[in-house]
């Protein structure tokens, strides 16, 4: 089983979601292969909610050049745009099973289940 999911959004490109406590960046070569098959180049957003919790380092942005991620392009988004948070809450609300055994507190899980942006 993959430890992450990659989703495409028309307005921002691709977003990688953690679906377990494993950090998706540990699988960067696999993610690069997926994006290469999709013939994508551009920014990729990472939501590391299930890895890092709802902390300042939850969201990352990196540039994928069509073959690999540029190592110097990784940026922590300590104040992400609302549209990223909306996509995240929608993803996790539709995939509640990923939250069940996560590090998240009960109040955070409840807020996601109710569709509240965190």
RAPE-V627608 format. One record per residue. N is the residue number from 1. RES is the residue in one small letter. D_LAST is the distance of its C-alpha to the last C-alpha in Angstrom with 1 decimal. Layout:
((N;RES;D_LAST) (N;RES;D_LAST))
//
This chain:
((1;x;27.0) (2;x;24.8) (3;x;22.0) (4;x;19.9) (5;x;19.6) (6;x;20.4) (7;x;19.5) (8;x;21.1) (9;x;19.7) (10;x;22.3) (11;x;20.5) (12;x;19.2) (13;x;21.4) (14;x;20.2) (15;x;17.0) (16;x;17.4) (17;x;15.0) (18;x;15.7) (19;x;16.8) (20;x;18.2) (21;x;18.3) (22;x;20.6) (23;x;19.7) (24;x;20.3) (25;x;22.0) (26;x;24.7) (27;x;25.6) (28;x;25.8) (29;x;29.3) (30;x;28.4) (31;x;25.6) (32;x;28.2) (33;x;30.6) (34;x;28.3) (35;x;27.6) (36;x;31.3) (37;x;32.3) (38;x;30.1) (39;x;31.9) (40;x;28.8) (41;x;28.6) (42;x;25.9) (43;x;22.5) (44;x;20.3) (45;x;16.6) (46;x;15.4) (47;x;12.1) (48;x;13.0) (49;x;10.2) (50;x;13.1) (51;x;15.3) (52;x;13.7) (53;x;10.7) (54;x;7.5) (55;x;10.2) (56;x;11.9) (57;x;13.6) (58;x;11.0) (59;x;12.1) (60;x;15.9) (61;x;18.2) (62;x;21.9) (63;x;24.9) (64;x;26.8) (65;x;30.4) (66;x;31.5) (67;x;32.7) (68;x;30.5) (69;x;27.6) (70;x;28.9) (71;x;28.4) (72;x;28.1) (73;x;25.3) (74;x;22.4) (75;x;19.9) (76;x;16.7) (77;x;14.2) (78;x;12.8) (79;x;11.6) (80;x;10.9) (81;x;11.7) (82;x;9.6) (83;x;11.7) (84;x;10.6) (85;x;6.9) (86;x;8.7) (87;x;11.1) (88;x;9.0) (89;x;7.6) (90;x;11.2) (91;x;12.7) (92;x;11.4) (93;x;12.0) (94;x;15.4) (95;x;16.0) (96;x;15.1) (97;x;18.1) (98;x;16.4) (99;x;14.0) (100;x;17.1) (101;x;18.6) (102;x;15.8) (103;x;15.1) (104;x;11.8) (105;x;12.4) (106;x;13.2) (107;x;10.6) (108;x;7.7) (109;x;10.0) (110;x;10.7) (111;x;7.4) (112;x;7.5) (113;x;11.2) (114;x;10.9) (115;x;9.1) (116;x;6.3) (117;x;3.8) (118;x;0.0))
//
